[in-house]
Amino acid sequence: MDGGPHRRYYLPIDPRLLLVPQGLRQPLDQRLLPSRRRREGYPQAYHHVRGEVHALGKLKDYMESGMYERGAMRQVRSGCSIVMQGNIDADYDSWEEALPQSMREPALIDRIQGLIPGWEMPKIMSADLHLSSGIGIAADAFSEIMHQMRSISASSIIRGNVEVVGQPSIRDERAITKIASALYKLLRPDLEFDGEALEISMNLAIELRNRIREKLHEMIPSEFPREPLEWRLRT
């Protein structure tokens, strides 16, 4: 979940990305999981889906298992990600209020792998400050590189060398592994072991997941511990 950036950053980048705008009246399960057409739905065809979400039961099932079904349609597996964005104007500690009321439940928030605090990102200012004057990579070309990298994973490096401590749940471990694996293969696409890349990846993965943990503890203190997650190298 991303707490800040705007849709204009996403639209020109990747034809495999679907932007579901807010305010569209058609229910999400009809937009993403159609039953009257032969196609299985957007999550199988796209890499990322972002937008406002209402079909909570199907959404939670998909976020947990990566599978969905609707009506008589056969069960379908997908690796598509869902990115939820919202503008937070004042109380950043209450970021969940950017979600529709129906989505502010611990069972769904626990399935969100991490929170990027968009409000901490600097605003893009004048071109001489924030735009490069050197050689760059076209956004669509970079997107295609990212698409090809979906076929590789650094999960075995993360699991084999790292232990998460602080009473982690299975969802905590799964989220941290996925985030850290994604970051690690960006830093080391050759998938060779690199202690510095591992540290960078794990520190950020732990930070993003701890924001979810903090919110869950705030919502149900008796079920979700206050203790933040940490990591250490396996011995």
N, C-alpha and C positions, 0 to 999 in steps of 0.2 A: 504494500500500500504506500502511496506517495502522497505527501501532504502539501504539495504546492504547484509543481510545474504545469504548464498549460498545454492544451491539445495541439497547438501549432508545432510543438517540437516533434510530435509523433506522425502527423499526417504525411509529410513528404518522404519519410524514411524508408518504409518497407511495404510492398504490396501485400505481404502476408499478415499485416496488422489490421485489425478491424476496430474502428472507433464507433462505439455505441453511444450516441449523444444522450444527455439527460433530457427528460421531458418527452421522450418517445413513448407513446401510450401502449404500444403493443408489448405484452408481458415478455420478460426475458426468456422464459422457457420456450416461447414461440419464436423469438428472434434467434436464439442460439441452438435450440433443440427441436427443430421442426419435425412434425410427424406426418404431414400430408404430402411431403415431397420426398423424392428418392434420396436426396443428399442427407448425410448424417447430421449436419449442423456445423456451425462455425467453429466450435472448439477443435474439431478434427482437421479442419481446413486451414486454420490460422495458427500462428505462433503466439499471438498476444491478443487478448480482448480487453478493452477498457471501457468503463461506463458505469451507469447506475444500475443496481441489481436488485430484483425483487423476488425471484423464484427461489426462496431461501432453502427449501428442502432439497431440491435438485442441485442447487449451488453448493450446499454443504457436502452432499454426496460426491460431487465432482471434485471439490477441493481436497477431499479426503482420499479418494481412490483413483482419480483420473479417469473415471468411467461415468457414463450417463445413459439414460434411456428415457423415452417419452412415448406414451401410448403403446402401440403394438410394435414400435421400432425396436430392433435388436439392440442389445447393449453394445456400446461403442467405447473404445479406449482412445484417449487423446493426450498429447503432451503440451497442449496449449496453456499458456499462462494467462491469468486475469490480473490486470492492474487497475486499482481503484484510486481515483484522484479526487481531491476536494480542496477548495480554498478555505483556509482557516484565518479569520480576520483578527481575532483577539486572544482568546484563552487557548494557548497551544497545548496545555496539559489536558484539555478536554477535546482532543482531536477526534474522538469517536463521534462527536456531535456533527461532524461533517458527513457522517453516514446517514442514510434514511433511518427513521425511527425503528422500522422493522428489522434493521440489520444490527442494531446495537445490543447484541446478545453474545455472551461469552463463547458459546459453542461455535459461532461463526468467526469471531475475532481470534480465537485460538487457532483457527485454520489459516489465518493470514500469516505468512512466513516471516515478514519483517516490515518495519515502518521506516521509510526514508523521511526525515524531518525537512520537508521542502522549505519551511520558514527559516531554516538556518543557511540556506544557499544564498549567495550574494546575488543581488539583482544585476542583470546584464545592463551595463552602462554604455558609454560611448564606444565607437569602433576602435579608437586608438588604445582603449583600455582592455577590452575583452574580445576583440576579434583578431584572429591571427593574420599576419602579413606574409607568412611563409607558405610552404607547400603543405597541402592538406589532402585528405581522402574524401571523395564525394560521398555524401550520406548514403546514397543507394548502394554504392560499391561496398562501403563499410558494413551496411546491413546484410549484404550477401555473404560477406566473410563471417558475420555472426551466425547466419543461417547454416553455413557449412560446419561451423564449430559445434552446432547442436548434436552432431553425431559422435562427439567425444565427451568423456566425462573424467573429472578428477576426483570422483567420490571415493575411489579406493585409496587414493593418497591421503585424503582427509580422515577416513575411518581407520586406516592403518597406522597413522602417526599421531592422532589427536584423541584426547579424552575430554569430554565436556563434564564439568562438575558444577554442583549447586542444585541438586535434586532435579535434573532435567526430566521432562516427560518424553515420550516417544515422539510427539509432535515437535518438541523443542529440538531433539536430536536430528530429526528429519529436516526441519527447516534450516538449521545451521549447516548441515552437510550440503544441502542444495545450494545455499547462498555461497558458502565457502568454495565449493567445487566450481561454481560459475566464475567467481572472481579469480580463482587460481588458474584456470585454463586461459583467462585473458592475459594473465601475467606470464604464464609458462605454457603456451599452446603445444610445446613439445612434450608436456606432461612428465618432464624430468623433475626429480625432487629438488626443491629449492627452499631452504629454511626461511629466508626473508619473505618470499612470496607466500609461504604458508602462514607466517605471522601476520602479514597484512590482511590476507583473506579471512583468517579466523577472527582477528580483532574486529573487523567490520561486521562479519556475520553475527558475532556475539552481540555487538552493539545494536544492530537492527532487531534481533530477536528479543533482547532485553526490554526494548520499548513495548513490545507486545506483552511480555510477562508482567511488566509494571502495571499496565492497564488491567490485565486479568486479575491481579492481586487487588487492585483498587475496587474491582467489581465484585469479586467473591474472595475475600481474604482467607476464609476457612478452607478453600479448595486449592488456591494457587499461592505458593510460598512467596514471601517478600525477597528472599535471598536471590541476588542476581547471578546469572550464569557466568562461569569463567571457563577457561580451557587450559590444558597443559599437555605437553608432549608425553606420549606413551614411553615407558621405560622397558 
